Amino acid sequence: MGVGIGIIVYRGFKMYIILFYDIVDKKSLKDKKDNSYKIRKEVEKYLTRVQFSVFEGEITPSDLKRLKSYLSKVIDKYLDSIIIYEATRLNYTKRIVIGVDKNDGIFTD
């Protein structure tokens, strides 16, 4: 399972996003379709994967709207969670990595 948080910071015509999600493994649930792969692939169209369920990057407001619309349609609203926090200024954010910085292409497949 992943964990979900997201930050939106406005930078001109794009926003900076950190998106975390928690998608339940539905393979063990009867009559539930596992959609974690579809969700991950859709998020990867817009953002860079930095950990198993953590993504970051710049995105336009229209692409963010499109992504949120897609995610709203495919998640199980009773089991899955995607949380987005918004920040209005980039200077309020600071990226600190302790250990391996997994933003260096470890998760490319």
Rosetta constraint file for C-alpha pairs under 8 A:
AtomPair CA 1 CA 22 HARMONIC 5.63 0.50
AtomPair CA 1 CA 23 HARMONIC 5.87 0.50
AtomPair CA 1 CA 24 HARMONIC 6.02 0.50
AtomPair CA 1 CA 25 HARMONIC 6.88 0.50
AtomPair CA 1 CA 53 HARMONIC 7.91 0.50
AtomPair CA 2 CA 20 HARMONIC 7.11 0.50
AtomPair CA 2 CA 21 HARMONIC 5.40 0.50
AtomPair CA 2 CA 22 HARMONIC 4.19 0.50
AtomPair CA 2 CA 23 HARMONIC 6.27 0.50
AtomPair CA 2 CA 52 HARMONIC 6.84 0.50
AtomPair CA 2 CA 53 HARMONIC 4.87 0.50
AtomPair CA 2 CA 54 HARMONIC 7.77 0.50
AtomPair CA 3 CA 20 HARMONIC 5.48 0.50
AtomPair CA 3 CA 21 HARMONIC 4.67 0.50
AtomPair CA 3 CA 22 HARMONIC 4.40 0.50
AtomPair CA 3 CA 53 HARMONIC 6.53 0.50
AtomPair CA 3 CA 54 HARMONIC 7.74 0.50
AtomPair CA 3 CA 81 HARMONIC 7.89 0.50
AtomPair CA 4 CA 19 HARMONIC 6.56 0.50
AtomPair CA 4 CA 20 HARMONIC 3.48 0.50
AtomPair CA 4 CA 21 HARMONIC 3.42 0.50
AtomPair CA 4 CA 22 HARMONIC 5.41 0.50
AtomPair CA 4 CA 53 HARMONIC 7.58 0.50
AtomPair CA 4 CA 54 HARMONIC 7.58 0.50
AtomPair CA 4 CA 81 HARMONIC 6.45 0.50
AtomPair CA 4 CA 82 HARMONIC 5.12 0.50
AtomPair CA 4 CA 83 HARMONIC 5.18 0.50
AtomPair CA 4 CA 84 HARMONIC 7.72 0.50
AtomPair CA 5 CA 18 HARMONIC 7.06 0.50
AtomPair CA 5 CA 19 HARMONIC 5.42 0.50
AtomPair CA 5 CA 20 HARMONIC 4.43 0.50
AtomPair CA 5 CA 21 HARMONIC 6.57 0.50
AtomPair CA 5 CA 82 HARMONIC 6.76 0.50
AtomPair CA 5 CA 83 HARMONIC 4.57 0.50
AtomPair CA 5 CA 84 HARMONIC 5.27 0.50
AtomPair CA 5 CA 85 HARMONIC 6.48 0.50
AtomPair CA 6 CA 17 HARMONIC 6.19 0.50
AtomPair CA 6 CA 18 HARMONIC 4.42 0.50
AtomPair CA 6 CA 19 HARMONIC 3.93 0.50
AtomPair CA 6 CA 20 HARMONIC 5.85 0.50
AtomPair CA 6 CA 83 HARMONIC 5.83 0.50
AtomPair CA 6 CA 84 HARMONIC 3.82 0.50
AtomPair CA 6 CA 85 HARMONIC 4.83 0.50
AtomPair CA 6 CA 86 HARMONIC 7.24 0.50
AtomPair CA 7 CA 16 HARMONIC 7.16 0.50
AtomPair CA 7 CA 17 HARMONIC 5.04 0.50
AtomPair CA 7 CA 18 HARMONIC 4.88 0.50
AtomPair CA 7 CA 19 HARMONIC 6.78 0.50
AtomPair CA 7 CA 84 HARMONIC 5.86 0.50
AtomPair CA 7 CA 85 HARMONIC 4.45 0.50
AtomPair CA 7 CA 86 HARMONIC 4.82 0.50
AtomPair CA 7 CA 87 HARMONIC 6.15 0.50
AtomPair CA 8 CA 15 HARMONIC 5.80 0.50
AtomPair CA 8 CA 16 HARMONIC 5.25 0.50
AtomPair CA 8 CA 17 HARMONIC 4.66 0.50
AtomPair CA 8 CA 18 HARMONIC 6.98 0.50
AtomPair CA 8 CA 84 HARMONIC 7.52 0.50
AtomPair CA 8 CA 85 HARMONIC 6.40 0.50
AtomPair CA 8 CA 86 HARMONIC 4.36 0.50
AtomPair CA 8 CA 87 HARMONIC 5.42 0.50
AtomPair CA 8 CA 88 HARMONIC 7.30 0.50
AtomPair CA 9 CA 15 HARMONIC 5.04 0.50
AtomPair CA 9 CA 16 HARMONIC 4.85 0.50
AtomPair CA 9 CA 17 HARMONIC 6.73 0.50
AtomPair CA 9 CA 86 HARMONIC 6.45 0.50
AtomPair CA 9 CA 87 HARMONIC 4.98 0.50
AtomPair CA 9 CA 88 HARMONIC 5.23 0.50
AtomPair CA 9 CA 89 HARMONIC 5.56 0.50
AtomPair CA 9 CA 90 HARMONIC 5.41 0.50
AtomPair CA 10 CA 14 HARMONIC 6.23 0.50
AtomPair CA 10 CA 15 HARMONIC 4.38 0.50
AtomPair CA 10 CA 16 HARMONIC 6.53 0.50
AtomPair CA 10 CA 87 HARMONIC 7.65 0.50
AtomPair CA 10 CA 88 HARMONIC 5.87 0.50
AtomPair CA 10 CA 89 HARMONIC 6.32 0.50
AtomPair CA 10 CA 90 HARMONIC 6.99 0.50
AtomPair CA 11 CA 15 HARMONIC 5.40 0.50
AtomPair CA 11 CA 16 HARMONIC 7.12 0.50
AtomPair CA 11 CA 89 HARMONIC 7.89 0.50
AtomPair CA 11 CA 90 HARMONIC 7.29 0.50
AtomPair CA 13 CA 60 HARMONIC 6.31 0.50
AtomPair CA 13 CA 61 HARMONIC 7.61 0.50
AtomPair CA 14 CA 58 HARMONIC 5.98 0.50
AtomPair CA 14 CA 59 HARMONIC 5.23 0.50
AtomPair CA 14 CA 60 HARMONIC 4.35 0.50
AtomPair CA 14 CA 61 HARMONIC 6.56 0.50
AtomPair CA 15 CA 58 HARMONIC 5.26 0.50
AtomPair CA 15 CA 59 HARMONIC 5.22 0.50
AtomPair CA 15 CA 60 HARMONIC 5.96 0.50
AtomPair CA 15 CA 61 HARMONIC 6.90 0.50
AtomPair CA 16 CA 56 HARMONIC 7.23 0.50
AtomPair CA 16 CA 57 HARMONIC 5.41 0.50
AtomPair CA 16 CA 58 HARMONIC 4.28 0.50
AtomPair CA 16 CA 59 HARMONIC 6.30 0.50
AtomPair CA 16 CA 90 HARMONIC 7.91 0.50
AtomPair CA 17 CA 47 HARMONIC 7.75 0.50
AtomPair CA 17 CA 55 HARMONIC 7.73 0.50
AtomPair CA 17 CA 56 HARMONIC 5.19 0.50
AtomPair CA 17 CA 57 HARMONIC 5.32 0.50
AtomPair CA 17 CA 58 HARMONIC 6.02 0.50
AtomPair CA 17 CA 59 HARMONIC 7.01 0.50
AtomPair CA 18 CA 54 HARMONIC 7.08 0.50
AtomPair CA 18 CA 55 HARMONIC 5.56 0.50
AtomPair CA 18 CA 56 HARMONIC 4.21 0.50
AtomPair CA 18 CA 57 HARMONIC 6.75 0.50
AtomPair CA 18 CA 84 HARMONIC 7.95 0.50
AtomPair CA 19 CA 54 HARMONIC 5.65 0.50
AtomPair CA 19 CA 55 HARMONIC 5.03 0.50
AtomPair CA 19 CA 56 HARMONIC 6.15 0.50
AtomPair CA 19 CA 82 HARMONIC 7.69 0.50
AtomPair CA 19 CA 83 HARMONIC 7.32 0.50
AtomPair CA 19 CA 84 HARMONIC 6.55 0.50
AtomPair CA 20 CA 53 HARMONIC 5.57 0.50
AtomPair CA 20 CA 54 HARMONIC 4.47 0.50
AtomPair CA 20 CA 55 HARMONIC 6.41 0.50
AtomPair CA 20 CA 82 HARMONIC 6.52 0.50
AtomPair CA 20 CA 83 HARMONIC 6.84 0.50
AtomPair CA 20 CA 84 HARMONIC 7.94 0.50
AtomPair CA 21 CA 53 HARMONIC 5.72 0.50
AtomPair CA 21 CA 54 HARMONIC 6.95 0.50
AtomPair CA 21 CA 80 HARMONIC 7.88 0.50
AtomPair CA 21 CA 81 HARMONIC 5.81 0.50
AtomPair CA 21 CA 82 HARMONIC 4.57 0.50
AtomPair CA 21 CA 83 HARMONIC 6.77 0.50
AtomPair CA 22 CA 53 HARMONIC 7.35 0.50
AtomPair CA 22 CA 80 HARMONIC 5.74 0.50
AtomPair CA 22 CA 81 HARMONIC 5.00 0.50
AtomPair CA 22 CA 82 HARMONIC 6.38 0.50
AtomPair CA 23 CA 36 HARMONIC 6.26 0.50
AtomPair CA 23 CA 75 HARMONIC 7.80 0.50
AtomPair CA 23 CA 79 HARMONIC 7.23 0.50
AtomPair CA 23 CA 80 HARMONIC 4.62 0.50
AtomPair CA 23 CA 81 HARMONIC 6.30 0.50
AtomPair CA 24 CA 36 HARMONIC 7.93 0.50
AtomPair CA 24 CA 79 HARMONIC 6.21 0.50
AtomPair CA 24 CA 80 HARMONIC 5.83 0.50
AtomPair CA 25 CA 29 HARMONIC 7.91 0.50
AtomPair CA 25 CA 34 HARMONIC 6.51 0.50
AtomPair CA 25 CA 36 HARMONIC 7.54 0.50
AtomPair CA 26 CA 30 HARMONIC 7.81 0.50
AtomPair CA 26 CA 32 HARMONIC 5.80 0.50
AtomPair CA 26 CA 33 HARMONIC 6.24 0.50
AtomPair CA 26 CA 34 HARMONIC 4.86 0.50
AtomPair CA 26 CA 35 HARMONIC 7.99 0.50
AtomPair CA 27 CA 32 HARMONIC 7.42 0.50
AtomPair CA 27 CA 33 HARMONIC 7.38 0.50
AtomPair CA 27 CA 34 HARMONIC 6.07 0.50
AtomPair CA 35 CA 39 HARMONIC 6.26 0.50
AtomPair CA 35 CA 74 HARMONIC 7.10 0.50
AtomPair CA 35 CA 75 HARMONIC 7.28 0.50
AtomPair CA 36 CA 40 HARMONIC 6.10 0.50
AtomPair CA 37 CA 41 HARMONIC 6.14 0.50
AtomPair CA 38 CA 42 HARMONIC 6.17 0.50
AtomPair CA 39 CA 43 HARMONIC 6.24 0.50
AtomPair CA 39 CA 71 HARMONIC 6.82 0.50
AtomPair CA 39 CA 74 HARMONIC 7.42 0.50
AtomPair CA 39 CA 75 HARMONIC 7.89 0.50
AtomPair CA 40 CA 44 HARMONIC 6.10 0.50
AtomPair CA 40 CA 53 HARMONIC 7.89 0.50
AtomPair CA 41 CA 45 HARMONIC 6.58 0.50
AtomPair CA 42 CA 46 HARMONIC 7.46 0.50
AtomPair CA 42 CA 67 HARMONIC 7.49 0.50
AtomPair CA 43 CA 47 HARMONIC 6.01 0.50
AtomPair CA 43 CA 55 HARMONIC 7.66 0.50
AtomPair CA 43 CA 67 HARMONIC 7.14 0.50
AtomPair CA 44 CA 48 HARMONIC 5.97 0.50
AtomPair CA 44 CA 49 HARMONIC 6.62 0.50
AtomPair CA 44 CA 55 HARMONIC 7.71 0.50
AtomPair CA 46 CA 57 HARMONIC 7.55 0.50
AtomPair CA 46 CA 58 HARMONIC 7.85 0.50
AtomPair CA 46 CA 59 HARMONIC 6.56 0.50
AtomPair CA 46 CA 63 HARMONIC 7.62 0.50
AtomPair CA 47 CA 55 HARMONIC 5.72 0.50
AtomPair CA 47 CA 56 HARMONIC 5.27 0.50
AtomPair CA 47 CA 57 HARMONIC 4.95 0.50
AtomPair CA 47 CA 58 HARMONIC 7.03 0.50
AtomPair CA 47 CA 59 HARMONIC 7.50 0.50
AtomPair CA 48 CA 55 HARMONIC 5.25 0.50
AtomPair CA 48 CA 56 HARMONIC 5.32 0.50
AtomPair CA 48 CA 57 HARMONIC 5.98 0.50
AtomPair CA 48 CA 103 HARMONIC 7.38 0.50
AtomPair CA 49 CA 53 HARMONIC 7.46 0.50
AtomPair CA 49 CA 54 HARMONIC 5.95 0.50
AtomPair CA 49 CA 55 HARMONIC 4.31 0.50
AtomPair CA 49 CA 56 HARMONIC 6.60 0.50
AtomPair CA 49 CA 103 HARMONIC 6.77 0.50
AtomPair CA 49 CA 107 HARMONIC 6.68 0.50
AtomPair CA 50 CA 54 HARMONIC 5.62 0.50
AtomPair CA 50 CA 55 HARMONIC 5.44 0.50
AtomPair CA 50 CA 56 HARMONIC 6.97 0.50
AtomPair CA 50 CA 101 HARMONIC 7.67 0.50
AtomPair CA 50 CA 102 HARMONIC 5.07 0.50
AtomPair CA 50 CA 103 HARMONIC 4.50 0.50
AtomPair CA 50 CA 104 HARMONIC 7.90 0.50
AtomPair CA 50 CA 107 HARMONIC 7.47 0.50
AtomPair CA 51 CA 55 HARMONIC 7.01 0.50
AtomPair CA 51 CA 102 HARMONIC 6.15 0.50
AtomPair CA 51 CA 103 HARMONIC 7.62 0.50
AtomPair CA 51 CA 107 HARMONIC 7.67 0.50
AtomPair CA 52 CA 107 HARMONIC 7.92 0.50
AtomPair CA 59 CA 63 HARMONIC 6.27 0.50
AtomPair CA 59 CA 64 HARMONIC 6.33 0.50
AtomPair CA 60 CA 64 HARMONIC 6.19 0.50
AtomPair CA 61 CA 65 HARMONIC 6.18 0.50
AtomPair CA 62 CA 66 HARMONIC 6.22 0.50
AtomPair CA 63 CA 67 HARMONIC 6.04 0.50
AtomPair CA 64 CA 68 HARMONIC 6.05 0.50
AtomPair CA 65 CA 69 HARMONIC 6.11 0.50
AtomPair CA 66 CA 70 HARMONIC 6.28 0.50
AtomPair CA 67 CA 71 HARMONIC 6.15 0.50
AtomPair CA 68 CA 72 HARMONIC 6.02 0.50
AtomPair CA 69 CA 73 HARMONIC 6.49 0.50
AtomPair CA 70 CA 74 HARMONIC 6.48 0.50
AtomPair CA 71 CA 75 HARMONIC 5.96 0.50
AtomPair CA 72 CA 77 HARMONIC 7.94 0.50
AtomPair CA 75 CA 80 HARMONIC 6.02 0.50
AtomPair CA 75 CA 81 HARMONIC 7.85 0.50
AtomPair CA 76 CA 80 HARMONIC 5.36 0.50
AtomPair CA 77 CA 81 HARMONIC 7.42 0.50
AtomPair CA 87 CA 92 HARMONIC 7.60 0.50
AtomPair CA 89 CA 93 HARMONIC 7.76 0.50
AtomPair CA 97 CA 101 HARMONIC 6.11 0.50
AtomPair CA 102 CA 106 HARMONIC 5.90 0.50
AtomPair CA 102 CA 107 HARMONIC 7.60 0.50
